[in-house]
Amino acid sequence: MNICPYCHTGRLRRRDMVYVQWHGDALLVVDRMPAIICDVCGEKAYDEQAVEHLQQLLWASASGQLSSSSSRLA
């Protein structure tokens, strides 16, 4: 396990978290978004690939190109 770069004490652990962010004027809530969390200070970072995939889905949805197979993320 990696040591937390913020508190330099805790260990980073993979967990699924709720991802909440405003997308335009709509509140986006994604359950079970992969993240890395410090077990001491609670600092978290969402998995970069998961965030990238979510952004691709949002852009596809905004342009009307969302396929049924990619809508299974949420």
N, C-alpha and C positions, 0 to 999 in steps of 0.2 A: 504494500500500500504506500501511497505517496503522502508526504507531510504537507499540510495546508500551507500555501504560500502567503496567507494573510495573518494567521495567528502563530504560525511556526510551531504549534503544539499538537494540534489535532491530526487525525488521519482522514484522508479523503476516501469516501465510500460511495459506490454506485447505488442509486435509489431511483424509484419512479416518483415524480412529484407532479403536482397540479401546476400547469403553465397558464398564467393569466396575463393578458396584454391587450391594450386597446388596438384595434385594427380599424382605422378610420373612425367612424362614430359608433362602432359595434365593439362590445367586449368579447374577446376571444378567450375561451376556457378549454384547455386540453388536459384531460385526465391521463395519468400514467406517462408523462413525458420523462424520458431518461435524463438523469442529472447526476452530478458528482457533488456530494455534500460533506462538509467538515463535521466530524462528530463532536467537536468542542465549541467552535464559534458559530457554526451553522451557515457559514458562507456557502453559496451554491453556484454552480455553473451548469447550464443545460448542455446536453450533448450537442455538439456542433452539427453533426450529420442529421440529427432529428430536427433541429431548428431549420436547417437548410431545406429538408424535405417539406416541413410545414410551410415555409415561405414559397416553395414551388407550388404547393397546393393552393395557397392563397392567391398567388398571381394567376394560376390557371383558372381558379374560380372567378376571379375578377374579370378575366377576359372571356369567360364562358366556355373554357376548354376542359373543365373538370370531368374526368372519367369516373365511372362507378367503381373501378378497381382501386383508384387512389383515394377514394373517400373513406376508406376503412381506417385511416390513421386516427381519427378522433374516436 
